[in-house]
């Protein structure tokens, strides 16, 4: 590899973004991915005739970085973005409501208008919710003191009761932070609510994939990387990464980064001028002795939170909703994946619904059969049309380490893109992007890591392909 070369270790959204940004700036890039696919935590797999997403992921209109990546991958036609926020909310007792905004109502008045018609709260609780929104809007997400408190404690200190927390704030917070409000960092919650809901009227308009995630994040990414000149090594694991912290005693023509990798054809050594380590927080430090000391405490102490997905296929259509939030039930979110899964080809009248449960510590180890029976029962209570439907298939996917544990104190454990090694940068949704562990955070981290290396070499080049984020809005990861 040339002196302007770079290794990117990890082919998730962070690694894809970093590789494209480096290549667009003129670097010679090799991306190494241990799995046979790209896309990291947002991927698809085959189950018989179905194409199944491992989890359900949404983004918001204000997710500038992730939307920039979709544009770079030329897959904007494979996602749907609401023209205006509209989230149906269901309860098992049959009550329904919508979290929606009126057109042309500026922030933060748009939220008041939305709450005025939110029938799952009493009039008194709607007024409490407005006061809570005003209190959240006064917070500065960058204030380090906020990370010492939980969202739940703050909400209760500002007049929010259990009814408001469960039916409003918890619907959003649990999905984006993968923790219940009483366990979640107030700093990250402030980022979610300030920049994703309260500061801009259109910020929270919901987007979601209408094609399998693998088509967006693996297939399209592979094409874009090839066109950018990036060499992609799949099914190849980096076993060790060495970086020379001081090149004064080395031949200046030599490469300061050396990676020993093992793939289907055996072991080989890759050398480069720099590297981006775009792995999960448990793996990033383990591959590099140079990073191990720096991350000795951070990786393990960040912890993890699980997400559970229950997939149910019925012999008939049981709802016309594309997705819905759920209150008063363990089934937190429901998504219609009939079209994207290909079910229509084999079961033209059937419907495939995926239920997502975040902060799933209490359920993650339950037997699949028990979970399928329980959530089939929950869905029939939520959707009256499902009463006579026949369940034709049911299965469970588990993400035991879906996100880092976004609890109070986690901000101090998230490292920046820059490391102690001048030739190494870190990327991943768990790094210090200031955002929750989401697709948006992953893409932003890839941009940041690539820019650290580019500044170190004095290269700027053409980096227009992967948009530099201009907003500060979180992607809502519902998975």
N, C-alpha and C positions, 0 to 999 in steps of 0.2 A: 504493500500500500504506500501511497505517496505521503510526503510530509504534511499535506493538507487533508489527511484522511481522518476518519472517525469511525469508531465502533458504537453501535447502539445495541444494548443488551436488554432484550425484552420487546415483544411485538404487540403490546397492548396499545391503547389509545395514546398514552404518553410516549411510548417508543416510536410509534408511527409518526406522530407529530414532530418529534425531535429529528427523526431521520429525514423527513421531507423538508423541514426548515434548514437543516444543514446542507442537504443536497441542493436546495434552491440557492444557497449562498455559495455554491461552487465546491463544496467538500466532496471527497470520494468516501462514500458511506457504505458500510456493511452492517446490516441488521441481523441479529442472532436471536432466534426464538426457539425455546425448548419444545413447544408443542407443534403439531403439524399444521396449525392454523394461526391466523392473526386475530387481534381483537381483544385479547386479555379477558377480563371479566364479563364483557358484553359480547356473547357469542351464541351460535346456534348449533344444534346437532340433529341427527336423523333418528327418528323412532318409527320404524316401519315406513309407512307412507307419509308421515308427518315430518315437517321441519319445525323443531321446537327451539324457542329462545330459552336460554338457561334461566333468565329472570326478566322481569318487565322493567324497562328503562324509559323514562320520559325526560324531556328537556323543556326549557322555557324560552320564550321569545328572546329574552335578554341574555341567553347563553351565547355570547358573541364568539367565544373561542371554539366551542363545539360546533356551532353553525358554520363557522369559518372552515373547520375541517370537513364538514359535510360538503361544502362548496368545492373544496380542493379535491375531494374524492368523486365529485360529480354525481352525487346521490341525493340531491335535494328533492328530486321527484319521487324518492322512495320514503319520504317522511311526510307527515301531515302536521301543519301548525294551525291551531285554532285562530280564526279571525278575531276572536274575543274570548277571554277567560270564561269557561263554562264547565264546572265540575258537578255532575250529579252526585248526590249524597243519599245513601240508602240506610234504613234501619230495619232490623228484623220484625219490628212491630207494624211494619207497613208504612210508616211515615217516611216521606221523601222531601228533599229540598235541593236547592242548587246554590253553589258558590259561583256567582257570575258577576260580571261588571257591565255597567251600562256604557254605551258608546259616548265618547266626547265628554266624559266626566273626569276631571284631572285628579291626580293623586294629591293628598290621601283621601279626598272626598269619594273617590270611586269605591273604596272599601266600605265606607258608611252606607253608600247606596246598595252595595251587595249585601251587607248585614241586615238592612232594613227588611228584606224579604226572606231572610234565612229562617225558615219555619221550624228548624230543629232546636232553636233557642227561644225562650220566652222573651217578651218585650224587655223585661228588666235585665235579662242576661245579654241581650243585644246591646244595651247601653253599656253594660260592663265590658263587653268585647270592644266597643269603640274606645273606651278609656284604656283598655289594654293595648290597643293598636297605637294610640297616641304615646303611651309610655314606651313601647318598643321602638317607635320612630325617633325617640330622643336618644337612643343608645348609639354609641360609636363602636362599630364592630372591631375597630383596631385598638380599643382600650384594653390593655392586658388584664386589668382587674376583672373584666367580665368573664374571663376564662376560669375564674376561681369560684364562680357561682353556677348553679343549675338554672335552666329555663323555668322549671316548675316553681322553684322558690321565688324567682323574680315575679312570675305571673301572679302568684298568690299574694305577694307583698303589694301588688298593684290591683287588688280587688277581683282577681279572676278566680271563680269557684270551679269545682270539679266538672260541672256541666259545660261550662265554656271551654275549659281546657280539653275535655274529651271530644266535644263536638266541633271544635274549631281549631285551636292552636295545635293540639296533638295530631290532628289529621295531617297537617303539613309537616310538623316537626319530626314525628316518628318516621315518616317516609324519607325525609331528606337526611336526617341525622342517624337513623338506624338505632335510635334509643328512645325510650319513653321520656317525656319532658322532665320528669324529676331526676333523670340520670344524665341528661344532655347538657353540654357546655352552653352557657348563655352567650358566649362570644360567637360561636358558630350559629346559634339560633338567631342572634341579631343580624348576622350576615344574610341568613335565609329570609327573614321577615323584612328587614330594611330594604335590601337591594332586590329581592325577588318579589315583593308584594306591596310595599308601602311607598317606595320612592318614585316609581313610575307606574302609570296606570296600566300600560300594556305589558309590563315586565313578566307577569305570571301567565300569559297566554300559553297553553300547554301544547307541546309537540311530541309526537311519538312515531315510531317506525311503522310503516305499512307493509314493509318487506321484512324478511328474516334479518336479524341483527348480523348474521354471518355474511349476508350479501353486502351490507354496508361496511362493516368493520374488518372483514377478512378478504372477500373477493375483490371489492372495489379498491381496498387499500393496497392489495398486491399489485393491481394494475397501475395505480398511481405511483407506487414505489418503483416499479420497473421503468415506467416512463421517465421518472426523475433520475434514473441511473443508479438506484440503490440496489446493491446485491443483498438478497434476502436468503438467509440460511435457516430453514425450518427444521424441526425435529433435531435441533442441535443445542446442546446444553453447554453453557460456560462453566467449567469446573474450577477455574482459578483466574483471577485478574490481578496483574501486577502493574504498578505505576511507579516510575522513578520520580521521587519528589524533588530531586536535585539533578539537573542535567549538566551541571558545570563540569563534571568529571567524565561525561560521556561524549562520544562522537556526536556532534550536532546533527549528523545525517541520520542517526539511529532513531527509532521510534520509542517514545517513552512509555507507551502502553502495550502490554503483552497479555493476550488472553489464550488460555488453553481450553479448547472446545472439543466436545465429543459428539459426533453425529452418526448417521447410518453407515458412513464409509470409514469410521474409525476416528482416531484422535488427530488433531492438527493444531497449529499455533497461528494466531492472527496478531499482527502488530499494527499499531496506528498511532497517530499523533495525539489523539484524545479519545475519550469514551463517555457516553451517557449510560448510566446504570438505571434502567427503567423497570425495576422489579418491585414486588411487594415488600413491605417493610420488614418482614421476617427473612427475606432472602437477599435483599440488596447488600447488606453489610457482610453476609456470610461468604460471598464469593471473592472478596478482596481483603487481604491482610491489611492493606493501607486504610481501608474504611472500617475494619472491624473494631479498632480501638475507638474511633470517633463514634461509632454506633453501638457501643457495648451496652449502654443503658436504653437508648431510644427505641430500638426495635422491639424487644420484649415488652417494655412498659407501655407501648402504645396499645397493646392488646388487640382484640377483634370482637366484632358483633356479627351474629348470623342472620341470614334471611332465608325464609322458607317459601317455596312456590308449590302450589297444589294445582295440577292440571286436570280438568274435567271435560270430557267430551260427551255430548248428549245427542240423541237421535233426531232432535228437532231444534229449531230456534226458540230460545227461552227469553231473550232480551234483545232490544234494538239499540242498547247502549254500547258505544265503543269502549267505554271504561266508566268506572264509578268508584268513588270512595265509599267506605262503609263505617258506620258508627254503631257502637253497642254490640259488636260481633268480633270474633278473632279474625274474620275475613276482612282485612283492612282495605284492600283494593282489588277490583275485579276488572280484567281486561278481555276483550273479545279478540282472539287470535285465529279466528276461523279462516280468513282469507290468506293471511301471511303464512299459515302453516301448511296450506295446500289441502285442507280437509275437503274442500268442495269437489276435488277430483274423485275422491273415494266415497264420500258421504254427502251428496248434494244438499240434503235437507238438514244436516246436522249442524251443531255449533260447538266450538271449542273455546272454553273460558279458562283463563289462568288467574288464580288467586295468589296474591302476594302478601306475605306477613313479614314485616320488618321487626327488628328487636325480638327475634324469635327464640330467645334462650330457653323459654319454658317448653317449646314444642319441637325443637330441632332434632331431638333424639327419639321422638315418638315413632312407632312403626308406621310404615307407609300405608298399610291397609287401614289402620285406625284413623290416620289423618284424612285419607280419602273419604271414608265414611262420615267423619265429622264435618268436613267442609262441604260435602254433598248436601248434608242436612242443613248447614248454614245457608247455602246458596238457594235451596228450595224455600227457605223462610224469607229470604230477601227478594226472590223473583217468583211471584205467584205462577207465572207461566211454566215454571220448571216442575210444578207439582206432578204432572203425569208423564214427564219426559223420562226416557230410559237412558241410564248412564251406560255408554258403550265402551268407554275407556277411562282410566284414572291412574295417575302416577304422580310422583313427588320428585322435585329437584331441590337439593339443599346446597346452600352456600354458607359453609360453617365459618368462614373467615371473609365474609362479604366486604366488610369495611373495617378500618381501624376503629377502636372504641372512642367515640367522639364525646368523651366525658370531660367534666371540669379538670383542668390541668393538662389536657392533651396538647395544647398549643405549644408549650415549652418543649415538648418531645418531638415536634415536627421539624426536621432540618430543612434548610434552604437548598436551592439547587447547587450553590457553590459548596465545595467540600474543602478539606484541608489539603487535598492533592490538586495541584493546578491543572492537571490534565483530565480530571474526573469531575463529572457533574451528576447529580441525582435528579430523577424524575419519577413521578407517580402521584396519584391522587392524594396520597398520604403525606406528601411533602408540604412545606409551608407556603401554600398558595393563599392562605387566608380563607379558603372555601371548604365546605364539607367534602367528604370523600365521594365524589360524583364524576360523571363523564366530563363535565366542564372543568373540574379541578384537574383531572388527568391531562386534558389537552393543554391547559394553561401551564402545567408543570413541564410538559414537553417543550413548549415555546421557551420557557425560562431556562431550562437546561441547555438547549441549543444556543441560546443567546449568551450564556456564560462562556461557552467554548468559543463562540465566534468573537466575542470581545477579547478573549485571551489571545487570539491569533491575529487580531486586527482586521478580520474579514467581516464584511457586512453583506455584500452581494445582493441578490434578488430574493427577498424573503416574503414576497407578496402572496405566495401560494397558500401558506397557512396564515390566516389572519392574526395579527396581533390583537389581543382582546382590548376592547375599548370601554366596555362596561364593567360592572362589578357585581354580576348577578349569578346566583347559584343554579346549577342544573338540578332538577328534582329527580333523583335516582330512586325509582320505586322498584326495588328489587332486593 
